């Protein structure tokens, strides 16, 4: 068995439209197969920010304009994006594996992730989804539904949902078996479909789990040797975009916590990436976390670039 890698891919790296996505995943596939060729057992998690917004908006617009299309609950929109992003990744990775003569299966697992119904995030929904409305429109919809709206940067009002932390991955045993059988597995898409425990099983909730946190939980539960978070930059930096910007080759847990306290990492950007790496390493002492760009992933795993976070 090779070393296990859990890779977290950003949803924005996959493009805003299906056509654009099919192009972009060719680069993604090449990187992933590079790592398979190096002997790693690769498990892929991914974001779905642009995609779930697009699906949600399409149903919302159709419902509002004609009433002919049913309202589509948000968990179902998340499941749809897991399916079509997974399909595109399977297509591209499968093609790349065949091209290189590597006999491996690629599979997508539609994945539910349990969240705690008492998570404080539910009392303070912050994740914007869907279209913009005037204040009057938002108030009318809020009265007719249980939606919460918030003003978004002066552009209008948007529905907001909670972003709770992952508690457990429902399909973990299935993912474990597939990885052990040598498959490249795509899972926790969009952070997973958020579900809460009920008396007889689980039910979906309107929320978005951060894909970095979900991938960190996945890496921990699979006892992965490394958590790799692929983003838009080659290295994590302090004093980002300032004259004294400093790119980091590595940082210890202690240094990472210190940089967070000093406010170096943006809330909606680098902060959840670094925090999820810290959480993984706190529980997986012999693990390693790496943050780098998609294009530099192979070089980073060879120690040539990227930012390594270690205990």
Long-range contacts (C-beta under 8 A, 24 or more apart in sequence): 1-41, 1-180, 2-39, 2-40, 2-41, 3-39, 3-40, 3-41, 3-225, 3-226, 4-40, 4-41, 4-43, 4-179, 4-222, 4-223, 4-224, 4-225, 4-226, 5-35, 5-40, 5-41, 5-42, 5-43, 5-224, 5-225, 5-226, 5-228, 5-301, 6-43, 6-44, 6-45, 6-215, 6-218, 6-219, 6-222, 6-224, 6-226, 6-227, 6-228, 7-32, 7-35, 7-42, 7-43, 7-44, 7-45, 7-215, 7-228, 7-229, 7-230, 7-297, 8-45, 8-46, 8-47, 8-211, 8-212, 8-215, 8-216, 8-227, 8-228, 8-229, 8-230, 8-273, 8-276, 9-44, 9-45, 9-46, 9-47, 9-211, 9-230, 9-294, 10-46, 10-47, 10-211, 10-230, 10-231, 10-232, 11-46, 11-47, 11-48, 11-49, 11-50, 11-51, 11-52, 11-190, 11-211, 12-47, 12-49, 12-50, 12-232, 13-47, 13-230, 13-231, 13-232, 13-294, 14-46, 14-47, 14-50, 14-51, 14-85, 14-88, 15-50, 16-50, 16-51, 16-54, 17-54, 18-84, 18-88, 21-51, 21-85, 21-88, 22-88, 22-91, 22-92, 25-88, 25-89, 25-91, 25-92, 26-92, 26-96, 27-294, 27-295, 28-89, 28-92, 28-294, 29-89, 29-92, 29-93, 29-95, 29-96, 30-96, 31-230, 31-294, 31-295, 31-297, 31-298, 32-93, 32-96, 32-184, 33-93, 33-96, 33-97, 33-100, 33-102, 34-297, 34-298, 35-297, 35-298, 35-301, 36-97, 36-102, 36-104, 36-184, 37-100, 37-102, 38-298, 38-301, 40-301, 41-179, 41-182, 42-184, 42-185, 43-175, 43-179, 43-184, 43-185, 43-187, 43-218, 43-222, 43-224, 44-89, 44-184, 44-185, 44-186, 44-187, 45-186, 45-187, 45-188, 45-189, 45-191, 45-211, 45-214, 45-215, 45-218, 46-85, 46-89, 46-186, 46-188, 46-189, 46-190, 46-211, 47-190, 47-191, 47-211, 48-78, 48-81, 48-82, 48-85, 48-189, 48-190, 48-191, 48-211, 49-190, 51-81, 51-84, 51-85, 51-190, 52-77, 52-78, 52-81, 52-129, 52-190, 52-208, 53-129, 53-130, 55-80, 55-81, 56-129, 56-130, 57-130, 57-131, 60-130, 60-131, 61-131, 73-204, 73-206, 74-129, 74-161, 74-204, 74-206, 74-207, 75-193, 75-194, 75-195, 75-204, 75-205, 75-206, 76-204, 78-189, 78-190, 78-193, 78-194, 78-208, 79-110, 79-193, 81-189, 81-190, 82-108, 82-110, 82-111, 82-189, 82-190, 82-193, 83-108, 83-110, 85-186, 85-189, 85-190, 86-110, 86-186, 86-189, 89-186, 90-186, 93-184, 97-184, 104-182, 104-183, 104-184, 105-181, 105-182, 105-183, 105-184, 106-183, 106-184, 106-186, 107-178, 107-183, 107-184, 107-185, 107-186, 108-185, 108-186, 108-187, 108-189, 109-171, 109-174, 109-175, 109-178, 109-185, 109-186, 109-187, 110-171, 110-189, 110-193, 111-169, 111-170, 111-171, 111-175, 111-187, 111-188, 111-189, 111-192, 111-193, 112-169, 112-170, 112-171, 112-192, 112-193, 112-194, 112-195, 112-202, 112-204, 113-166, 113-167, 113-168, 113-169, 113-170, 113-188, 113-191, 113-192, 113-193, 113-194, 113-195, 113-209, 113-214, 113-217, 114-166, 114-167, 114-168, 114-169, 114-170, 114-195, 114-196, 114-197, 114-202, 115-164, 115-165, 115-166, 115-167, 115-194, 115-195, 115-196, 115-205, 115-207, 115-209, 116-164, 116-165, 116-167, 116-196, 117-196, 117-197, 117-205, 119-162, 119-164, 119-165, 121-162, 121-163, 121-164, 121-165, 121-207, 122-162, 122-164, 122-207, 124-162, 125-150, 125-160, 125-161, 125-162, 125-163, 126-150, 126-160, 126-162, 126-163, 127-160, 127-161, 127-162, 127-163, 127-207, 127-208, 128-152, 128-158, 128-159, 128-160, 129-158, 129-159, 129-160, 129-161, 129-208, 130-158, 130-159, 131-158, 132-156, 132-157, 132-158, 133-157, 133-158, 161-206, 161-207, 161-208, 162-205, 162-206, 162-207, 162-208, 163-207, 163-208, 163-209, 163-210, 164-194, 164-207, 164-209, 165-209, 165-213, 166-191, 166-192, 166-209, 166-213, 166-214, 166-217, 168-217, 168-221, 169-214, 169-217, 169-218, 169-221, 170-195, 170-202, 172-218, 172-221, 172-222, 175-218, 175-222, 176-222, 179-222, 187-218, 188-214, 188-215, 188-217, 188-218, 210-272, 210-276, 212-272, 212-273, 212-275, 212-276, 213-272, 213-275, 213-276, 213-279, 215-276, 216-276, 216-277, 216-279, 216-280, 219-280, 219-284, 219-287, 220-279, 220-280, 220-283, 220-284, 223-284, 224-284, 224-287, 225-287, 225-288, 226-287, 226-288, 226-289, 226-290, 226-301, 227-276, 227-277, 227-280, 227-287, 227-288, 227-289, 227-290, 228-289, 228-290, 228-291, 228-292, 228-297, 228-300, 228-301, 229-273, 229-276, 229-277, 229-289, 229-290, 229-291, 229-292, 230-292, 230-293, 230-294, 230-297, 231-270, 231-273, 231-291, 231-292, 231-293, 232-293, 233-292, 233-293, 234-292, 234-293, 234-296, 234-300, 234-305, 234-306, 235-291, 235-292, 235-305, 235-306, 235-307, 236-265, 236-270, 236-273, 236-274, 236-291, 236-307, 237-264, 238-262, 238-264, 239-264, 240-264, 240-265, 240-266, 240-270, 247-307, 248-307, 249-306, 249-307, 249-308, 250-307, 250-308, 250-309, 250-310, 251-307, 251-308, 251-309, 251-310, 252-309, 252-310, 252-311, 253-278, 253-281, 253-282, 253-309, 253-310, 253-311, 256-309, 274-309, 277-309, 278-309, 281-309, 281-310, 281-311, 285-311
